[in-house]
Amino acid sequence: MSTRLHIHVQSNPKAPEVFHMTRERYRAALRRHPDVARQVRITIATDKSGFYRAIRSTDVLVAWWFPKHELEKTAPNLKWIHVIGAGIDHLLPLDWLPRGVALVNNRGVHVPKAGEFVTMALLMLNSAVPALTTQQRESRWREIHTTTIAGKTLAVMGVGHIGGTAAKKAKGLGMHVLGVRRSGRPHRYVDEMFRPAELRRVLPRADFVLVTTPVTRETRGLLGARELNWIKQGAGFINLGRAEVVDYEALRLKLERGELSGAILDVFVTEPLPPSSALWSTPNLVITPHVATDDRDNYIPRTMDLVLENVRRYRAGRRLLNRVSPVREY
């Protein structure tokens, strides 16, 4: 394997700066991985013409969006695709993926920032900040006294990288953690683990429900009106995963009726969230514009470190990190 691998980076200049994959950032990454720097050559493009100029000799494609249905013909050397996000729902179904080409995602890159955001969100909900914010908008003074968060219960829907970090942060706050994951495998920071079919046993016990699951054919609509009604009166709700997992209209109605103490939503079916959305005026709801887990200074450097680590693994004949299962869709 003496030939250098061609890594092509397809960057979107219209995306927020946090996602810009620039030549300067890649040069910095190569300096952090000098052993790999000698094994690769890198091209970067920001438009379709640049993509098509590079893709024929590309071994590793790093991108969020690309002309996926043509890769069988346009990218004969392609070995793997690195998607610069944890979710790959914009690429589903994966029937376009060429045979023998691996798909890799960005799992783990979000973890440090996500852990801080989850801690903040839990403490905000526990201190009734969404309700206090609603009162401020209404120029209304009503004292809401709360207690400490220690001893309360968090239910984590999707115990992957972000969900596992959330569980760790919750344990640090003295909380009891319930987890829901497809495999049902135990996790170091989860006190009790369940499978999705057991939500009826989980949701009524939770003081806070956190959604971190990706959207797949199995998780779409996982928390519908029925499941949301299993959540106990006065609980708090957070979604950092995907909006399609939750029935937002049913959630909105629960907030309107005062059945939940508050909610913090970072993801939406349509982004940007349209000004006409009823969510904007929903009481006791804090909206963040899909910024909870993306680190302004470190997102792309961590992404590039992951890409280059996988080059190191490929050269050594080892399994790539973060391979997506076409069957599980994550």
Solvent accessible surface area in square Angstrom, and as a share of the most:
residue,aa,sasa,rsa
1,M,153,0.68
2,S,113,0.73
3,T,109,0.63
4,R,125,0.46
5,L,8,0.04
6,H,5,0.02
7,I,0,0.00
8,H,1,0.00
9,V,0,0.00
10,Q,22,0.10
11,S,9,0.06
12,N,79,0.40
13,P,77,0.48
14,K,190,0.80
15,A,23,0.18
16,P,85,0.54
17,E,100,0.45
18,V,19,0.11
19,F,51,0.21
20,H,44,0.20
21,M,3,0.01
22,T,49,0.29
23,R,101,0.37
24,E,115,0.52
25,R,47,0.17
26,Y,4,0.01
27,R,126,0.46
28,A,29,0.23
29,A,0,0.00
30,L,40,0.20
31,R,174,0.63
32,R,110,0.40
33,H,28,0.13
34,P,78,0.49
35,D,53,0.28
36,V,0,0.00
37,A,31,0.24
38,R,173,0.63
39,Q,53,0.23
40,V,5,0.03
41,R,96,0.35
42,I,28,0.14
43,T,39,0.23
44,I,38,0.19
45,A,11,0.08
46,T,74,0.43
47,D,75,0.39
48,K,117,0.50
49,S,59,0.38
50,G,5,0.05
51,F,2,0.01
52,Y,84,0.32
53,R,185,0.67
54,A,10,0.08
55,I,3,0.01
56,R,148,0.54
57,S,44,0.29
58,T,0,0.00
59,D,15,0.08
60,V,0,0.00
61,L,0,0.00
62,V,1,0.00
63,A,0,0.00
64,W,98,0.34
65,W,137,0.48
66,F,1,0.01
67,P,16,0.10
68,K,38,0.16
69,H,130,0.58
70,E,72,0.32
71,L,0,0.00
72,E,121,0.54
73,K,157,0.66
74,T,29,0.17
75,A,7,0.05
76,P,79,0.50
77,N,70,0.36
78,L,14,0.07
79,K,63,0.27
80,W,1,0.00
81,I,0,0.00
82,H,0,0.00
83,V,0,0.00
84,I,11,0.06
85,G,6,0.06
86,A,35,0.27
87,G,6,0.06
88,I,6,0.03
89,D,40,0.21
90,H,62,0.28
91,L,2,0.01
92,L,35,0.17
93,P,87,0.55
94,L,23,0.11
95,D,115,0.60
96,W,19,0.07
97,L,35,0.17
98,P,10,0.07
99,R,235,0.86
100,G,77,0.74
101,V,15,0.09
102,A,8,0.06
103,L,3,0.01
104,V,0,0.00
105,N,1,0.01
106,N,0,0.00
107,R,63,0.23
108,G,25,0.24
109,V,8,0.05
110,H,14,0.06
111,V,34,0.19
112,P,62,0.39
113,K,62,0.26
114,A,1,0.00
115,G,1,0.01
116,E,118,0.53
117,F,16,0.07
118,V,0,0.00
119,T,34,0.20
120,M,87,0.39
121,A,0,0.00
122,L,0,0.00
123,L,74,0.37
124,M,39,0.17
125,L,8,0.04
126,N,12,0.06
127,S,51,0.33
128,A,11,0.09
129,V,48,0.28
130,P,2,0.01
131,A,10,0.07
132,L,71,0.35
133,T,50,0.29
134,T,7,0.04
135,Q,9,0.04
136,Q,145,0.64
137,R,135,0.49
138,E,95,0.42
139,S,107,0.69
140,R,111,0.40
141,W,224,0.79
142,R,126,0.46
143,E,115,0.52
144,I,47,0.24
145,H,156,0.70
146,T,72,0.42
147,T,89,0.52
148,T,103,0.60
149,I,11,0.06
150,A,63,0.49
151,G,62,0.60
152,K,50,0.21
153,T,18,0.11
154,L,0,0.00
155,A,0,0.00
156,V,0,0.00
157,M,1,0.00
158,G,17,0.16
159,V,4,0.02
160,G,44,0.42
161,H,88,0.39
162,I,29,0.15
163,G,1,0.01
164,G,6,0.06
165,T,21,0.12
166,A,0,0.00
167,A,0,0.00
168,K,105,0.44
169,K,78,0.33
170,A,0,0.00
171,K,72,0.30
172,G,70,0.68
173,L,44,0.22
174,G,40,0.39
175,M,3,0.02
176,H,61,0.27
177,V,0,0.00
178,L,0,0.00
179,G,0,0.00
180,V,3,0.02
181,R,37,0.14
182,R,109,0.40
183,S,41,0.27
184,G,19,0.18
185,R,141,0.51
186,P,118,0.74
187,H,50,0.22
188,R,208,0.76
189,Y,52,0.20
190,V,17,0.10
191,D,64,0.33
192,E,56,0.25
193,M,40,0.18
194,F,11,0.05
195,R,129,0.47
196,P,48,0.30
197,A,103,0.80
198,E,51,0.23
199,L,7,0.03
200,R,133,0.49
201,R,143,0.52
202,V,0,0.00
203,L,0,0.00
204,P,44,0.28
205,R,102,0.37
206,A,0,0.00
207,D,34,0.18
208,F,9,0.04
209,V,0,0.00
210,L,0,0.00
211,V,0,0.00
212,T,19,0.11
213,T,9,0.06
214,P,44,0.28
215,V,3,0.02
216,T,4,0.03
217,R,163,0.59
218,E,107,0.48
219,T,22,0.13
220,R,137,0.50
221,G,45,0.43
222,L,32,0.16
223,L,0,0.00
224,G,15,0.14
225,A,47,0.37
226,R,158,0.58
227,E,19,0.09
228,L,0,0.00
229,N,91,0.47
230,W,52,0.18
231,I,8,0.04
232,K,78,0.33
233,Q,131,0.58
234,G,39,0.37
235,A,2,0.01
236,G,0,0.00
237,F,1,0.00
238,I,0,0.00
239,N,0,0.00
240,L,13,0.07
241,G,6,0.06
242,R,43,0.16
243,A,1,0.01
244,E,47,0.21
245,V,0,0.00
246,V,9,0.05
247,D,53,0.27
248,Y,26,0.10
249,E,92,0.41
250,A,13,0.10
251,L,1,0.00
252,R,40,0.15
253,L,68,0.34
254,K,9,0.04
255,L,2,0.01
256,E,83,0.37
257,R,139,0.51
258,G,39,0.37
259,E,42,0.19
260,L,2,0.01
261,S,44,0.28
262,G,0,0.00
263,A,0,0.00
264,I,1,0.01
265,L,0,0.00
266,D,3,0.01
267,V,2,0.01
268,F,16,0.07
269,V,104,0.60
270,T,76,0.44
271,E,77,0.35
272,P,124,0.78
273,L,25,0.12
274,P,49,0.31
275,P,131,0.82
276,S,105,0.68
277,S,27,0.17
278,A,50,0.38
279,L,15,0.08
280,W,127,0.45
281,S,88,0.57
282,T,1,0.00
283,P,33,0.21
284,N,29,0.15
285,L,13,0.06
286,V,29,0.17
287,I,36,0.18
288,T,22,0.13
289,P,102,0.64
290,H,64,0.29
291,V,72,0.41
292,A,0,0.00
293,T,14,0.08
294,D,24,0.12
295,D,26,0.13
296,R,168,0.61
297,D,83,0.43
298,N,58,0.30
299,Y,3,0.01
300,I,0,0.00
301,P,30,0.19
302,R,75,0.27
303,T,1,0.00
304,M,1,0.00
305,D,42,0.22
306,L,23,0.12
307,V,0,0.00
308,L,0,0.00
309,E,43,0.19
310,N,0,0.00
311,V,0,0.00
312,R,68,0.25
313,R,43,0.16
314,Y,54,0.21
315,R,49,0.18
316,A,68,0.52
317,G,70,0.68
318,R,128,0.47
319,R,165,0.60
320,L,17,0.09
321,L,60,0.30
322,N,21,0.11
323,R,94,0.34
324,V,10,0.06
325,S,23,0.15
326,P,75,0.47
327,V,113,0.65
328,R,94,0.34
329,E,11,0.05
330,Y,63,0.24
